[in-house]
Every structure is written in structure tokens, then in C-alpha cells.
Amino acid sequence: EAALEQHGIPAIDLLVVNLYPFEATVRAGSDFDTCIENIDIGGPAMIRAAAKNHAGVAVVVDPADYAHVLNEIDRHDGTTLGFRKELAAKAFAHTGAYDGAIATWFAGELDEHTPSRRVLAGTLEYALRYGENPHQWAAFYRTAEQRPGVASAVQVQGKELSYNNLNDTDAAYELVAEFDPKQSAAVAIIKHANPCGVAIATTLAEAYEKALACDSVSAFGGIVALNRDLDADAASEIVKIFTEVIIAPGASDEAKEIIAAKKNLRLLLAGGLPDPRADGVNFRSLAGGFLVQARDNGMVDAHDLKVVTKRKPTDQEFADLVFALAVAKHVKSNTIVYAKDGATVGIGAGQMSRVDSARIAARKAQDAADALTLNAPLTVGAVAASDAFFPFADGLQVVAETGATAVIQPGGSMRDDEVIAAADEADLAMVFTGMRHFRH
């Protein structure tokens, strides 16, 4: 203070800093040197100094706050200590996120998956009414990841999204993105992050009808995800039952008009599909820490499958096996998925025993057959997918008893020989993928 007074330098009471656009530079695919050039040095130093000295200095790092600051000055002929504390907290979060983005980028450049420190930063999108349950607070934060989905989506209409809506919609959209929209229309119906039904077809309307037939009871109040732009025919089918959310890459004007008749129905347009093969990271919190793992972007096609039984799957069985496995990848473990003609017919999710998953999926298929007044269970002539190996032959035997004709599983059990023998005895075709898809 004495030096300032000696040299006639007035004290700074307001600092406004916009940092170099490092994250935008990285997103643009810039080369290494350009990214380095866009790492701000002096800006963060000034921000931190001002924030530390918030007793007498207001620091502004977000242009969205300019109007608030001007209003504060007009009202109080300056800024209050409480307001400066809020700005200081935001400033430290801002520089922390900025440094975290740089550290994350460097780790990627070094191909370092497990750096000694990992910083997870997000920007508040909006506070939510509550979490999974009304007694839990919740909020939705956006990260720097540029992945089409709930974070990129524009809500065209409907009530505000809840925590469960966002969680389920994310699960639904990631699942439906497994299917190339250039090859077929795909629809997934989700409840509690598990699919009620999934189908592919020539049109979205047909795919929706097939997906709904798998479990029309559970689909009530569900999330519907599509891999193509929502059209009028599909919209007309979807609005026939209560649906919480529809998410699609886009929607026709006619489809929007049809959906508009259901004012509470949330319509999200994501602008694209997430790439199921893209690298990425998943986080899960634990007491005192968090887990980090690579996104499960592994999948197989018919060329990767190893036939281990005497009978080889037919071409139609091969197609259904690959389809069923793509669905099973997105079901809570343990799971068994029965599928036929590009549609799920029974899904057994989240069981501690693979045998129970097979039985539940078969019962679901029988319920669906009863609803359609069919004489035979839908599992007859279907295929089955298992997210992990059969530890014993009993689970496979349950599948065989349902009338299914082919099975896809990772293999790798100590008793693979017993399981293969059981499949041969039942004249089942079975293929191994060598890739497990646990989901918890």
C-alpha cells in the first residue's frame, strides 16, 4: 500500500479477464504448437491474485456476469463483500477447470490413461428438481466432451427433465446408436436404464411396433430413442401410449406437430448420433474416490465370431446373434437377451444368476406372446445373447428349453467343454466372441 501511495497508483478494485480459448482450440483439432500457444499464463495468475484478495477486489471471469456486476455497482455504488466472495469462488473454479483441461489434454497427448492426478470439471447446465428420489438434490453438468446425446440435445418441448429422465435417455441413445442408420431404422424403449424392447426395421414406425411388442406393459412411461430423424409415422405410433421422453438426431416439422399435442412429452433433438466405437471415459463415484475406465466401445460382427458347435448358425441366425449381442451390451448384468428377426422378444436383466436371467427373459417372451394371442412362445426359433460366459451348462439348458436355436456368448469358462457339449446335445448353434460386456 505504501508503494502504491508513493507512486500514485490507485488500487485495483475490479479485474475482468477472459482467458485464451484453450478448449476451443483443442476442439478445433489444432496442432500441438497452436494448442500450447493458447495456454494462458498471465490471465490465471491475475485471476487467482484478485480472487485471493477478494476483500477489496471483485474479479469477473464470465461475460454472463457483466450485467450482474453493473447492477451491483449501480445498487451499492460498488460491490459488496458477499458478492465479491461469490465471484472469487467462481474464479477459482474457472482457473481450476482451465488447468484441468490442459492437464487432461497433455495426458491424451502422452497416451497416459492413468495420470497421477485426474481432474474432472463440468459447467452447470441446470439444477434439477431432485435426484433419483425426492429427498436427494441433483444437478446436470456439461463436460468438454463433444459427444452427441443428452448434453448436446435441444429440448423442443415438454416438461423439464428430471435426473431419471436424463439417466435413462442417455442409456437409450447410447444403445440405439449401435445400429447404423444407413442400414436400418432402430428404436430402443428404456425404463430404469434397461431396455424394454429394441428393434431394427426398414422404417422407424415398424421398428417401434416391434420394440413395443417385446414388453408393452413395461414400455408405459418409458424413454424412446431413435437412430434416425423422427418422422410423422413413427410419431403417430409413439404418442399412442404414455411416453416420458423421445430422443432422436432430428425431427420433421410434421412429426413435431404430432408430438406437440402431448404437451408434457419431452422431445430432444441431439443433432447427431454418438459414435459407439469412439474412445471415451466413464466415471463412477465411490466412498473416498472414484473409478475411471474406458468406455465399452468393443463390438463384434459376424466375421469375428467363432463357431464352437457342430451346427453352424444360418445367415439369419448370424444376423440376429449380432443384433442380440449389441442389445445385451447395454443391459445390466447378468443378462440374457432373446431376439428374432431383428427384434428383442425377451430380456432378462440385472440378475445375480445367469440361469434366472434366462428364465426371466423367457417369461417375458411368453407374456409378449400371450399379449399377441400367439400359440407358441416367441423364443421358439429365436437366438439368445449372454453378456458373459455360462459358468455351467444349466443356463444354456434353460435357453435350449425355450426353443431358441442359437446362442452367442464370450466363452472363457473353465467348463466351456461342458457347455458346448450341452449345446450340441440340444442341436444349438453356438458362437464365441471372446469379448465380455458386463454392465453395472
N, C-alpha and C positions, 0 to 999 in steps of 0.2 A: 504494500500500500504506500509506503514511503517513497519507493522508486517511482510509482505511478504519479504521485503528487509532485515529486521533484521534476519530472519530465513533462508534466501537464497532460498526461494520458488519462482519459476518462475510463472508468471501469466498464467492462462489458456486462450488460445485463440481459442481452438476448443474443443467442447464437443459432443460426439457421444453416444447416449443412445437408446437401444432397450428395450421397456417396457415388463414386464411379459405378456404372451399371455392370458389375461383375457377373451376376447371374444371367442377365440378359445376353451378355457377351458369350457366355458358355452355351446358352440355349441356341444361339445363332450358329453354333458349330465352328466358332473361330479357332484359329490355330493357337498353339501353346503360347507363343510370344505375345499375341494380342490379348489373350486372357490375363497373362502376367501384367501387361501394361494397364489393364483395367482393375487391378487391385489397388484400392485407395489406401494411402498411408497416413497422410496428414489429417484427412477427414475423421477417421475413427479416433485419432489422438485428441483432436479438438472436442469431439463429442463427449468422450469419456471425461476429459478435464472439466467441461462445463457441467456434465451430469453430477460429477463428484461435488462440485461447488454449487449445487442447486439452491443452497441457502440464499444465494444472491444472483444466480444466473438461471434463465429459462433457456432450455435447449430444445430445438424443434428439428426432427428428422423426417417427418412425414408431411408432404404437401397437403394431405387431407386435414391436417391440424391447423393450417394457416388461419382459416376463418375463426376457429375456436380461440386462437391466440389473440387475434384482433378484437374479438368480442370481450375477452378477459381484460385486455388493456383498456377498452372503452368503459367497461363497468367499474374497474378498480383503479384506473389511472396507473396501471402497471400490472404485475402478476402477483398472485397470492402464493404463499409458501406451499399450500396444499396442491395447487395447480402445478407448480414447479416440480414437486415430488412426482406427480403423475407423468410429467414429461421426462423426468430423469429415468424413471423406471422403464418407460418406453424406449428411451435412448440406449440404455444398457442392453435391453432385449434386441434392439436393432443391430448394434455392433456385434453382439454375441452371435446372432443369426448370420451376419455377414461373414464373420470369421469362420463360423461353422460351415458355410457354403464353400469357402475357399479350401478348408481342410478336407471336406468331402471330395471336392474336385481333385485335389492333389492325390488323395488315396486312390481315386479312379485312374489317374494318370500313371500311378505306380502299380496298378493292378493289385492293390492291397485290400483284401476283403475284411481283414480284422485289424484295423489300426488300433494303437494303444488307447486312443480316445476317440469316441464317436459322438458327434453332436447331431441331435435330431431337432430341427427347427420347423415351425409352422406359423402361418399367418391366420389369425382368426377370421373365419368366413362368416360365422354367426353362432350365437349362443342358441342352444336347443331348449325346448320346454323342460325336458328331463332326460335321463339316460334310459337304460333298459327298463327301469322301473321308476315310478313317480318320485320315490324318495332319493334318487340319485341325480346330481346335477350333471350337465353334459354340454359339450360344445363341439363344433366342427372346425378343424384347422386345415388349411391348404398347404401342401408342401411344394417344393420346387419341381417335383417330378411332372413331366409333361406327358401324362397318360390319359387318353380319353376315358371318361367314366363319370362317376357322380361329382367329382370335383370340377370337371370341365363343363358339365351339363348346364343348360339353361332351363329353368323351370318355366314352362309356358303357362301353366295354370295349376289350380288345386290348392289344397291346404298346405301350410308349412310342413316341411319334412321333419320327421322325428328321428331319434337315434336309431331305432329299429328299422325305420324305412331306409335310412342311408346304408346301414349294415347289410340289409337284405338286398337292396338294389345293387350294391357293389358286387355281392356274390352272384346275383343273377346275370349281370352284364359280363362279368369275367367268364362265366360258364358259356353263355351264348356266343361269345367271341371265339370259342374253339372251332366254330364252324364257318368256313369261308363263304361269305355272302354271294360270291360269284358262282359257287357250285350249287348252293341250295339255300332256301329260306329256313331260318331256325328260330324257335321260340322256346324260352325256358320260363316256367312258372315256379316261384320260390316262396317258401314260408320258413321263417326262422333259419335262414341261410342254407336251407336244404331244398333241393328240387322236389316239387310235387309231380312234375311231368316235364319232359323235354322231347322235342321232335324236330325233324327236318322234313321239308317237302318242297314242292315246286313253288307254292305261294305261302305267304305268311298266314293267311286265313286257314289254309289246310294244316299248316304246321301247328297253329294254335289249337285247332279242333283235336288233333292227335295228341298234343301235350295235355290238354284238358281231360281227355278221356282216361288218362293214366290214373288220376285221382281227383275227380271233380269236387269231392267233398272238401279236401284239404286246400284246394285252389281258391276257395272262397276267402276273400280278404288278402289275397297274395300279391306278389310283385310279378309283373310280366316284362320280360326282356326280349328284344328282337334284334337280329343281326342285320336287318335291312330297314330302310325308312318305312315308318308306319304308313300304310295305305288305308283307303276307306273300307275295303272289305274286311281287313283284319280289325280295324277299329270297331266296326259294327258287331263283330263277334265278341270282342273283349268286353264291351260295355254291357253285355247281357247278364253278367254276374258282377257282384261287388269286387272291385279291384282297388288296391291302395295306390299303386304306382305303375306307370308304364315308362320304360326307358328304351330309346332307340337312337340310331345315329341322326335321324331326321324324321320329318312327317310331312305329308301332303296337306294342302290347305283344306281339302275335303275331310281328311282324317281329323284335323284339328277341330273342325266344326262339329263333327260327330262326338268327339271327346268333350267338347265344351258343354254338351247337355248334362254331363256329370260334373258339376261344379267343384266337388271335393276331390275328384280324381286327379292325382298329380301326374303331369306329363313332363318328362325330362328328355331333352334332346342333347345328346353328348357330342355331336359334330363328327363322330368317327367311332371306330371300334378299337379297343385295346389290343395290342399285338400279343397273342398268347405265347409266342416264342421269345419275346423280348426279355432281356435281363432286368432284374429289379430286386428289391429287398423288402422283406416282411419283418415287422417288429411285433413283439408280444411282451407286455409288462409282467414282471414277477415281483415278489416281495423283495425289495432291496436291489432291483436291477431290471434288465430286460434282455430278451433273446433276440438275436438277429439271424436271419437265414435268407438264402437266395430264394426268389420266387420259384414256385414249381412250374417251370416252363418246359418241362420234358413231356414229350408225347411220341407215340409211335404210329406208323402207318402199316399197311398190310405187308410191305416189303421187309419190315423189321421183325415180324412175328416168326417164332419157331414152333412148328407143329411137332408135338411130342406124343401124339396118339396114333393109333393105326389108321383111323379115319381122318382125312384132311377136310377142313371146312369147305363148303361150297362158296362160290363167289358172293352170294347173298349173305351167307353166314359171316364171311370175312368183313363185309361192309358193316353189318350190324355189330360185330365184335368191336371194331374200331370206334363206332359210334357209342356203344355202351361204355367203353373204357373212358372216352372223353367225358362222359357224364359222371362216371364213378370218381374220376379225379376231383370233382367238385362237391362230393357228398361227404359228410362227416363219417369218419371211420368208427367201427368197421362197417363196410358197405358191400352189398350185393345189388347189382342192377340188372334186371331183365329187360331185354329190348327185342323188338321185332319190326321189320320194315321201316327202319328209321325213326322209331318212337319208343320211348320207355313204356313198359307195361306193368312194371312193379319195381319199387325202390325200397330197400331196407337200409336204414341209416342209423349211425351212431350207437351201435350195439357193442357190448363188451365181448360177445361171442359171434364169430362169423356164421355159425350154424343158425343162431337166432336171426341174424340179418337176412339169411337166405329164406328162412321161414316167414319173416315179416313181409319181405318183398313178394313172396308167393301169395300170401294172404291178401296183400294189396292188389295183386293181379287178379285174384279171384273176385274181390269186391268190384273191381272195374268191369270184369266180365258179367257179373250179376247186374250191374247198373245198365249194361248194354243188352241184357237178356240174351246172352250167348250161352250155348250149350257146353262149350269146352273152355277151360281156363286159358287165359291169354298167354300163359307161359308155354303152352304146347307149341312146339316149333320155334320158340324164341331162343335167344342166346343169353348168356349170363356173363357179367364182368365182375371181378373181385379186385378191390383196390390193393390187396396184399395177398401173399400166398395162403393156400389152405394148409394149416399145420397138421391136419389129419384128413382122412378120407371122408369123415362124416359130413362135413359141409358140402363137399362135392356130391355126395349121395343124396342129400336133400335137393340139390339143384336137379339131379337126374330124375328124381321122383316127380318133379313138377312138369316133366315133358319137354324141358329145354334140350336143345340138340348140340350146342357148342358152348365152350367156356373160354374166357380169356383171363389170365392172371399172371403175376410176375414170375412165379416159380421161385425156387430157392429154399424150399423147406427141406428139413432132414428126411422127411417122408415123401418126397416128390414121387419116388417109385411107386409107393402105395396109392397115391392119388392118381397117378397115370394109369395104374392097373384098374382102379375103380372106374375111371373114365372109359377105358377100353371095354370093360365088362358091360357098361351101360350103352356102348356104342356112341359115346360122346366124342366129338372132335374137340381137342383142347390145344391152345397155343400159349406159349410163354412169351412175355415181353422183356423180362429182365429189369423192369423198372417199377418200383413201388410208388403208390400215390396216397400215403397216409394224409389225412387232414383232420386237425383237431381244433 
